[in-house]
C-alpha cells in the first residue's frame, strides 16, 4: 500500500512538495490554517512579491509547473537605484539574458495549489489549524473553524508551515532540539505604485531600490503594470516606523527620502495606515526531523530575511534535494531525513548569513560610488574569466552551486576585489582592454 | 494599596525573590508546578548540589537567609583532581580563606521557601502548573491537579520558572522577542558516594574532579558524609551514554576511567539505571520583560551550563540587582525592568560563555601539566600584586565584579599568562622569590 503523507502548510513550499509527492504516487493530504487562497480576492498590489531564480525554476520544472509560472512572471535584469536627487543608475544582475523573476506570492501560490490539486492522490483541506502533533505516532491534531478538533494519522508528516511553524513548536520541546528566532532591527510595510493607463510608471524589467543607508524602499513589477513596494525601516529610533505617526510625518518623510516614488503613490497615507507593519525574523534549528517520521522544510527549518531574494528559492531547492534523496534512499525515511538535514544545514546557514549581509548592500552600498566601481570590476572579471570567476551573486541566483560553496568562493573573490578596487586607474585599464593581461601578470585570479 | 505580585516558580530564585518582595511589603503569591519540596522525602545523595559563592551569599544575606544556609553548606577550598592512576592533585580556588560552598538544591530550596513563608504577605501554592499568561492583563492561568483551571490576576508577574519556562514560552510569540535554546553535546547523570561509618571517604573540603578530556566525573560533599557525583558524557559517539547499555559496559567504563571512584560506588549499576540522563541547555532571550508588567529572571531568561558553578549565583545576583533598582525607581516598573534587562544582559551573556569555556577547563585542562603550571603563575601574580591582578576565577567567584568586566579583564590576563607560561624557568623564578622584580622589569602587569 502506498504511504500516507501529511503536509502541514499549503504555502509555496508545501504546495510544491505536494505536487512532487503526488507525482511520485504517494497519498498526500495537505492541511492549511487559512482559507483557500484561490477563492480569496487578492489584488496584485497587496501581496508580497517573490524573486524567482535558478534554484526556484529547477524545482518548478521538476514538478512540471515551470511554464505555468513563467507566464505570470516578469524578468528583472538588474537593479535600478533611485538617488535622493531622483537620478537613476542601472546595474545588471548578470549576463545579458540572466534575470530574476518577479511574481506575486498569492498568484504563485494559487498556481502551485492548482497544479498539485490535479493529482487525484493529492488532497487539500483549508481552515485546518494545526494545534498539536504526536511525533511518535505521527498523529496531527487540527482545530477547525467550528472549534472541533480533528485527528489525522499518517505515515509521515512534513512541516511546511513557515517561520512560525506549529510543527516546529512541538519539536522545540524535544531534548537536544536546538532552536533560535532572531528578529532584525527593521520591520517592513507593503505599499504600491499603480499602473497609469495600463502602463508601468517606471522601468519594467528592474528591481527598483531607493537605498538610504539605514533604510530603503524597493519596488517589484507586476503583470498589470503596477509595482509592489516594500518599505524597510527600523522599528525604533531615527527614521523608524515608531516616528511616523501621522499624515504630515509620513508625507514629509517620503517627500524628503523618496521624492520620485512619493509622486507615484497618491494614496500613500491610505496604504500606510491600512497595511500592517510586519517583523523580519531569522529562524535556525537542528535537527529538522524526528525518527524518520516528521521533518521540517522551507522557512519552518530555515527562515531567512528577504534581501537576497532567496527565501523561496532555498525552500524550493529543499524539494529538489528531497527528490534526489528519494531516488537514492527509497522509503528509508530515517536515513533520508538525516542525510537531508546533515547535508543541507550548512547551506541553510550560509544563505541566512548572505541574506543578512545583502541587506547592507541593498540599503547602503548600492548607493555608493566605490561599490559600483567594485561591481564593474567584478563584472569585468566575470566577462574576462567566465569559467574561473563567477560572481557570488551569480552563483547564488543563476546556478545551483551549494550556498556554502558560494560563501567560500565569495570570500576568496572579496580578497581579489579588495586589491583591484584600490588600483586607482583600474577602470581605465578595463576600458583600454588591458584588463586580462593586467590580472594575469599580477597573478590575481584563482585557477 | 500594596501591589499584588505573582511569582511563577518556587525554585531557588523564585523563593529568594519571594522573600525579598515579602520583606519590601508587597502582597506576593508564588505558584509552583511541583508538590511542596518541604514535604517530599529527598535524600541528600539524590539531589543536584550547588556551589554557592560570593554573589549567592550577598543575595542570601540581603533577605536574612545567609546564616540558615551556612549551617547546611560545606566549604570547598579547591579542586581535587583524580588521575587515571588514582593520583591526587589539589589546586586551591583562591586565597586561604576563600571557598565555594556545597549545598544540596533540595535542602537550599526548603530553607528558602520556609524563610519566605515566614512573611505573612507571602503565600505559596503548589501543584499549580502555569499553562498561559495574558501579558497585557497580567492574568496567569494554572492547571490544578484536579484538571481545574485557575485564573489569577495581579499587578506584576515574575517568571522564575527555569530553563523550560512556561512564562517565556508565552513571550516567545511576541514580535521582536529574540530567543535561543542550544543543547551542548553532553548529558549528565547523578550518582553518589555514600558515607562510611558516618565519615567522608574522600577529602571533605574539595570539589573532586576526574578530568578525562572529552568527559568527566565530579563529586561535591554533603553534611551527612556522602558525596553527590555527576557524570558528564557526550550523548552519542565515543565514550557516550549511548554506548553504556548494560552492566558489563557500565562497569568496564568506570573501572578503566574512574578506578578509585568505582571502588567507592558499590551500587553503581543500580544508581546508573535508576537515575535519569538529563540534557544541558543554554537559554538566551531578549527582551526579558513586557511593558513593565511581566519579567523573566534567573534561568528563565539566562540558563547556562553548570561548569562555573554560577547558574544559581547569577540568578541570585539578579535578585540583588532588582533590589537596588527598586530603591532607585520605586514603583516605575517599566523603567525598572528596562534598566534591569539592558544592564544585565551583557553580564548574562558573559557568564554563559565563561561557563561553557570552563567545561573544557574542568574536563580536560585541569588534568594537564602546562595548565597547572599556568595556574601556579596566576596564583603568584595574585599573591604578588593582589590589587592589580585578581584571577578571573576569583573575580567571578569571590567578588561582585560584573561578569562582563571579568571577561574583559580575563582576556587581558590571558595575554600576560601566555607570555609568562612560555618562560621555561618561570617556576624557579617564583620559588627564588624573584618574581616581583622579574614581572615589573618586563612591564608585564597592568596598572
Interface residues (C-beta under 8 A of the other chain):
Chain A: X172 X175 X176 X177 X178 X179 X180 X181 X182 X183 X235 X279
Chain B: X172 X175 X176 X177 X178 X179 X180 X181 X182 X183 X235 X279
